[in-house]
């Protein structure tokens, strides 16, 4: 019986040249190729958007903040805490890569004709600028060494444009601290200009020296507003925050940026639902096209199927032959679709021709990211899913009667 199956695979299924199934096969391969390409691009865009927006939020707030318990999620410092803690300067948490003190104060930034409301975030020598550095447009990040009072600040391109200032400009800021009778005035020098396209932050935040914020609040150098932490694994920041809460003073609490900005992360989580919906729809489309091809191939080879059954072939063996041929077509479509998707992703990375409105999406170009584990898993899932969905049309083989087929042939 092995000889008959070899004949079926080699000649009856794969080598007919003048059959009506040939153009339908090409359409099915094209359908699989287009479907997997769209799926891969959807995954690349969805995960790229999630990673990029998370990265931008982390550039302003880190991954976890340790704050006074009564701070009530405020962006401003309400009560100071001691800089010297059990976890600072040497922390005990293996999942945390950086701990840095900071403090924030609200105020107004003014030129001769206009003003803008701002939050001055004071940072020290331990602050990690590695994520933020890529968003610098001009100038440089000042060295906040912790010695003296550095009057250099970093402003956003939005504020620079609104106030007609740039690197090297002198600008005045007004701050009102609790129980103060009149605003405190400070003159700063613009040392750098950044742009993240995250307007909620770009319109508000400027960066300066922690000592300046301490002086504006009237604190000693031993006090700070909170601590900003960076972790090595973003996906586990909530679990790390829970562990930190068990270790730190009960008058303090650790909040992940998921807890600080739940509306943003709820919006980002919707990307996953959209990706799964697209994948589900396209798998059904691919399976439907392949089912049509399978039924056409079976219909064209009714006589051959009858001969095989007469020779003693089982229904499962004949079905396996057609599924093997279908798998070959699916794999061909997957290879073409993967090549197309990867080419478009690399082209987007090089040229950025796919653009978005930063006011709505917080990015100017579509951030497409290649995650090989996702790509490999998705290809295997599509192959297995389509083949499983094709078992139903393939079962039509069992209904073919050799006697009827040979009679009408």
C-alpha positions as CSV (number, residue, x, y, z in Angstrom):
1,X,0.0,0.0,0.0
2,X,3.0,2.3,0.5
3,X,3.5,2.3,-3.3
4,X,0.0,3.5,-3.9
5,X,0.4,6.3,-1.4
6,X,3.7,7.4,-3.0
7,X,1.9,7.5,-6.4
8,X,-0.8,9.6,-4.8
9,X,1.5,12.1,-3.3
10,X,3.9,12.3,-6.1
11,X,1.6,12.4,-9.1
12,X,-2.1,12.6,-8.4
13,X,-1.9,15.5,-6.0
14,X,1.2,17.5,-7.0
15,X,1.9,17.0,-10.7
16,X,-1.3,17.7,-12.6
17,X,-0.7,20.6,-14.9
18,X,-4.0,21.3,-16.5
19,X,-6.4,21.2,-13.6
20,X,-8.8,23.8,-12.5
21,X,-7.3,23.6,-9.0
22,X,-4.1,25.2,-10.1
23,X,-5.2,28.8,-10.1
24,X,-7.3,28.2,-7.0
25,X,-4.2,27.0,-5.3
26,X,-2.4,30.1,-6.2
27,X,-5.2,32.2,-4.8
28,X,-5.2,30.2,-1.6
29,X,-1.4,30.6,-1.2
30,X,-1.8,34.3,-1.8
31,X,-4.5,34.5,0.8
32,X,-2.4,32.7,3.4
33,X,0.6,35.0,2.5
34,X,-1.5,38.2,2.8
35,X,-3.2,37.0,6.0
36,X,0.1,36.1,7.8
37,X,1.7,39.3,6.7
38,X,-1.2,41.4,8.1
39,X,-1.1,39.3,11.3
40,X,2.6,39.9,11.8
41,X,2.3,43.6,11.0
42,X,-0.5,43.8,13.6
43,X,1.6,42.1,16.2
44,X,4.6,44.3,15.3
45,X,2.6,47.5,15.5
46,X,0.7,46.6,18.6
47,X,3.7,45.5,20.6
48,X,5.8,48.3,19.2
49,X,3.2,50.9,20.3
50,X,3.0,49.4,23.7
51,X,6.7,49.3,24.2
52,X,7.3,52.8,22.9
53,X,4.5,54.4,25.1
54,X,5.7,52.5,28.1
55,X,9.2,53.7,27.5
56,X,8.0,57.3,27.3
57,X,6.1,57.1,30.5
58,X,9.1,55.5,32.1
59,X,11.3,58.3,30.9
60,X,9.3,60.7,33.2
61,X,8.3,58.5,36.1
62,X,10.5,55.4,36.1
63,X,8.8,52.1,36.7
64,X,8.1,52.4,40.4
65,X,7.8,55.3,42.7
66,X,8.3,55.2,46.5
67,X,6.3,58.0,48.0
68,X,5.0,59.2,51.4
69,X,1.9,57.2,52.2
70,X,-0.3,60.3,52.2
71,X,0.9,61.7,48.8
72,X,-2.4,60.4,47.2
73,X,-0.9,59.8,43.7
74,X,-0.1,63.5,43.3
75,X,2.5,64.5,40.8
76,X,3.7,67.2,43.3
77,X,5.6,66.6,46.5
78,X,3.3,67.1,49.5
79,X,5.5,65.9,52.4
80,X,9.2,65.2,52.4
81,X,10.9,62.0,53.5
82,X,14.4,61.2,54.5
83,X,16.9,60.5,51.8
84,X,18.8,58.1,53.9
85,X,16.7,54.9,53.9
86,X,17.3,51.2,54.4
87,X,17.0,50.8,50.6
88,X,19.1,53.8,49.6
89,X,21.8,54.2,48.5
90,X,22.1,50.4,48.5
91,X,18.8,48.6,47.7
92,X,18.2,44.9,48.5
93,X,15.9,44.1,45.4
94,X,17.5,42.0,42.6
95,X,14.9,43.0,40.1
96,X,15.6,46.7,40.5
97,X,18.4,48.3,38.5
98,X,18.3,51.9,39.8
99,X,17.0,53.9,42.7
100,X,17.2,57.7,42.7
101,X,15.7,60.4,44.9
102,X,13.7,63.2,43.3
103,X,11.2,66.0,44.2
104,X,8.7,67.9,42.2
105,X,7.2,71.4,42.6
106,X,4.6,73.3,40.6
107,X,5.1,76.7,39.2
108,X,5.0,79.1,36.2
109,X,7.6,79.5,33.5
110,X,7.6,83.0,32.1
111,X,9.2,85.0,29.3
112,X,8.6,88.7,28.7
113,X,5.2,88.2,27.1
114,X,3.8,84.9,28.1
115,X,3.8,82.1,30.8
116,X,3.1,78.4,31.0
117,X,2.3,76.2,34.0
118,X,5.0,73.7,34.7
119,X,6.2,71.0,37.1
120,X,9.9,71.2,38.0
121,X,11.3,67.7,38.7
122,X,14.5,67.9,40.6
123,X,17.0,65.1,40.1
124,X,20.3,64.2,41.6
125,X,23.6,62.4,40.6
126,X,22.0,58.9,40.9
127,X,19.2,59.7,38.4
128,X,19.3,57.3,35.4
129,X,19.0,59.3,32.1
130,X,19.5,56.3,29.8
131,X,15.9,56.1,28.7
132,X,15.4,59.9,28.5
133,X,18.6,60.6,26.6
134,X,17.1,59.5,23.2
135,X,14.5,62.2,23.4
136,X,17.0,65.1,23.6
137,X,16.7,67.4,20.6
138,X,19.3,70.1,21.4
139,X,21.8,70.9,24.1
140,X,22.7,68.3,26.7
141,X,21.6,66.9,30.0
142,X,23.2,69.0,32.8
143,X,25.4,67.3,35.4
144,X,23.4,67.4,38.6
145,X,26.3,66.4,40.9
146,X,24.7,67.0,44.2
147,X,27.1,69.8,45.0
148,X,26.0,73.4,44.8
149,X,22.9,74.7,43.0
150,X,22.9,74.0,39.2
151,X,20.6,76.6,37.5
152,X,20.5,74.6,34.2
153,X,17.2,73.1,33.3
154,X,15.8,70.9,30.5
155,X,12.6,72.0,28.9
156,X,10.4,70.5,26.2
157,X,10.3,71.6,22.6
158,X,6.6,72.5,23.2
159,X,7.5,74.9,26.0
160,X,10.5,76.2,24.1
161,X,8.3,77.1,21.1
162,X,5.5,78.6,23.2
163,X,7.9,80.8,25.2
164,X,10.3,81.5,22.4
165,X,13.3,80.2,24.3
166,X,16.1,77.8,23.4
167,X,19.3,76.4,24.7
168,X,21.3,79.1,26.5
169,X,18.2,81.3,27.1
170,X,17.6,82.8,30.5
171,X,14.1,82.2,31.9
172,X,12.3,83.1,35.1
173,X,10.1,80.7,37.1
174,X,7.7,81.4,39.9
175,X,6.9,78.9,42.6
176,X,4.4,79.1,45.5
177,X,5.3,76.8,48.3
178,X,2.9,76.0,51.2
179,X,2.4,78.8,53.7
180,X,4.4,81.2,51.6
181,X,3.1,84.8,51.4
182,X,4.4,85.5,47.9
183,X,5.8,83.5,45.0
184,X,9.5,82.6,45.0
185,X,11.3,83.7,41.8
186,X,14.2,81.8,40.3
187,X,16.1,82.4,37.2
188,X,17.2,79.4,35.2
189,X,19.3,78.8,32.1
190,X,18.0,76.4,29.4
191,X,20.6,73.6,29.1
192,X,18.7,71.3,26.8
193,X,15.5,70.8,24.9
194,X,13.6,67.4,24.7
195,X,10.6,66.1,22.7
196,X,8.8,62.9,23.4
197,X,5.5,63.7,21.5
198,X,3.7,62.7,24.7
199,X,1.9,66.0,25.0
200,X,0.5,65.3,28.5
201,X,4.1,65.3,29.8
202,X,5.8,67.7,27.3
203,X,3.4,70.5,28.2
204,X,4.2,70.2,31.9
205,X,7.5,68.8,32.9
206,X,10.9,70.5,33.1
207,X,13.9,68.9,34.7
208,X,16.3,70.6,37.1
209,X,18.6,70.1,40.1
210,X,17.2,68.4,43.2
211,X,19.0,71.0,45.4
212,X,16.9,73.7,43.7
213,X,13.7,72.0,44.6
214,X,14.9,71.4,48.2
215,X,15.7,75.1,48.5
216,X,12.3,76.2,47.1
217,X,10.5,74.0,49.6
218,X,12.9,75.1,52.4
219,X,14.0,71.6,53.1
220,X,17.4,70.4,54.4
221,X,19.6,68.5,52.0
222,X,18.7,65.3,53.9
223,X,15.1,65.4,52.7
224,X,13.5,64.5,49.3
225,X,10.1,64.0,47.8
226,X,10.3,60.4,46.8
227,X,12.4,57.7,45.0
228,X,12.2,56.7,41.4
229,X,13.0,53.1,40.6
230,X,13.9,51.3,37.3
231,X,13.4,47.6,37.0
232,X,15.0,45.0,34.7
233,X,11.7,43.4,33.7
234,X,8.7,45.7,33.0
235,X,6.2,42.9,32.8
236,X,6.7,42.2,36.5
237,X,6.7,45.7,38.0
238,X,3.5,45.2,39.9
239,X,4.9,42.1,41.6
240,X,8.1,44.0,42.4
241,X,6.1,46.9,43.8
242,X,4.2,44.5,46.1
243,X,7.5,43.0,47.4
244,X,8.9,46.5,48.0
245,X,5.8,47.5,50.0
246,X,6.5,44.5,52.3
247,X,10.1,45.7,52.8
248,X,9.8,49.5,53.3
249,X,8.7,51.6,56.2
250,X,4.9,51.5,56.6
251,X,4.8,55.3,56.3
252,X,6.0,54.8,52.7
253,X,4.4,53.0,49.8
254,X,5.5,51.8,46.4
255,X,3.4,52.4,43.3
256,X,4.0,51.1,39.8
257,X,3.4,53.3,36.8
258,X,0.5,51.0,36.0
259,X,-1.1,52.2,39.2
260,X,-0.2,55.8,38.7
261,X,-1.5,56.0,35.1
262,X,-4.2,53.3,34.9
263,X,-6.1,55.0,32.0
264,X,-3.1,54.9,29.8
265,X,-2.3,51.2,30.4
266,X,-6.0,50.3,30.0
267,X,-5.8,51.9,26.6
268,X,-2.6,50.0,25.8
269,X,-4.1,46.7,26.9
270,X,-6.8,47.2,24.3
271,X,-4.1,46.7,21.6
272,X,-3.9,43.0,22.7
273,X,-7.6,42.5,22.1
274,X,-7.4,44.1,18.7
275,X,-4.5,41.9,17.8
276,X,-6.3,38.7,18.8
277,X,-9.4,39.8,16.9
278,X,-7.4,40.4,13.7
279,X,-5.6,37.1,14.1
280,X,-8.9,35.2,14.6
281,X,-10.6,36.7,11.6
282,X,-7.7,36.2,9.3
283,X,-7.2,32.5,10.4
284,X,-10.9,31.9,9.5
285,X,-10.4,33.6,6.1
286,X,-7.3,31.5,5.4
287,X,-9.0,28.3,6.5
288,X,-12.0,29.0,4.3
289,X,-9.8,29.5,1.3
290,X,-7.8,26.4,2.0
291,X,-11.0,24.4,2.5
292,X,-12.2,25.4,-0.9
293,X,-8.9,24.3,-2.4
294,X,-9.1,21.0,-0.6
295,X,-12.6,20.3,-1.8
296,X,-11.6,21.2,-5.4
297,X,-8.7,18.8,-5.2
298,X,-10.8,16.0,-3.8
299,X,-13.5,16.6,-6.5
300,X,-11.0,16.5,-9.3
301,X,-9.5,13.2,-8.1
302,X,-12.7,11.3,-7.3
303,X,-11.7,8.4,-9.7
304,X,-8.2,8.2,-8.1
305,X,-9.7,8.1,-4.6
306,X,-12.0,5.3,-5.8
307,X,-9.1,3.3,-7.1
308,X,-7.2,3.7,-3.8
309,X,-10.2,2.6,-1.8
310,X,-10.6,-0.4,-4.1
311,X,-7.0,-1.3,-3.5
312,X,-7.6,-1.2,0.2
313,X,-6.6,2.3,1.2
314,X,-8.2,3.7,4.4
315,X,-10.1,6.9,4.6
316,X,-7.6,8.3,7.1
317,X,-4.7,7.5,4.9
318,X,-6.3,9.3,1.9
319,X,-7.2,12.3,4.1
320,X,-3.6,12.4,5.3
321,X,-2.4,12.7,1.7
322,X,-4.6,15.7,1.0
323,X,-3.7,17.3,4.3
324,X,0.0,16.9,3.5
325,X,-0.5,18.7,0.2
326,X,-2.5,21.4,1.9
327,X,0.2,21.8,4.5
328,X,2.7,22.4,1.7
329,X,0.6,25.1,0.3
330,X,0.1,26.8,3.7
331,X,3.9,26.7,4.4
332,X,4.6,28.3,1.0
333,X,2.1,31.0,1.8
334,X,3.7,31.5,5.3
335,X,7.1,31.9,3.8
336,X,5.9,34.5,1.3
337,X,3.9,36.4,3.9
338,X,6.8,36.4,6.4
339,X,9.2,37.7,3.8
340,X,6.7,40.5,2.9
341,X,6.1,41.4,6.6
342,X,9.7,41.5,7.6
343,X,10.6,43.6,4.5
344,X,7.9,46.2,5.4
345,X,9.0,46.3,9.0
346,X,12.7,46.9,8.0
347,X,11.6,49.5,5.5
348,X,9.5,51.3,8.2
349,X,12.4,51.3,10.6
350,X,14.7,52.8,8.0
351,X,12.4,55.4,6.4
352,X,9.4,55.8,8.8
353,X,7.0,56.2,5.9
354,X,4.0,55.1,8.0
355,X,3.2,58.2,10.1
356,X,0.7,58.9,12.9
357,X,-0.7,62.0,14.6
358,X,1.2,62.4,17.9
359,X,-1.7,64.2,19.5
360,X,-3.7,61.0,19.3
361,X,-1.1,58.2,19.4
362,X,1.9,59.8,21.2
363,X,4.2,58.8,18.4
364,X,5.0,60.3,15.0
365,X,5.8,57.1,13.1
366,X,4.4,53.6,13.5
367,X,6.9,51.7,15.8
368,X,7.1,48.2,14.3
369,X,9.0,45.8,16.4
370,X,10.2,42.3,15.5
371,X,9.7,39.8,18.3
372,X,11.0,36.5,17.0
373,X,9.2,34.4,19.6
374,X,5.9,36.0,18.6
375,X,6.6,35.5,14.9
376,X,7.6,31.9,15.3
377,X,4.7,31.1,17.6
378,X,2.2,32.8,15.3
379,X,3.4,30.9,12.3
380,X,3.1,27.6,14.1
381,X,-0.3,28.6,15.4
382,X,-1.6,29.5,12.0
383,X,-0.3,26.3,10.4
384,X,-1.8,24.1,13.1
385,X,-5.1,26.0,13.3
386,X,-5.8,26.0,9.6
387,X,-5.0,22.3,9.3
388,X,-7.3,21.5,12.2
389,X,-10.1,23.5,10.6
390,X,-9.6,21.6,7.4
391,X,-10.3,18.3,8.9
392,X,-14.1,18.8,8.4
393,X,-13.9,19.3,4.6
394,X,-11.3,16.6,4.3
395,X,-13.8,14.2,5.9
396,X,-15.7,14.3,2.7
397,X,-13.3,11.6,1.4
398,X,-15.1,9.1,3.7
399,X,-18.4,9.7,1.8
400,X,-17.0,8.8,-1.6
401,X,-18.1,5.3,-2.7
402,X,-15.7,3.5,-4.9
403,X,-18.5,1.6,-6.7
404,X,-20.4,4.8,-7.6
405,X,-17.2,6.5,-8.7
406,X,-16.1,3.7,-11.0
407,X,-19.6,3.2,-12.3
408,X,-19.9,6.8,-13.6
409,X,-16.3,7.0,-14.7
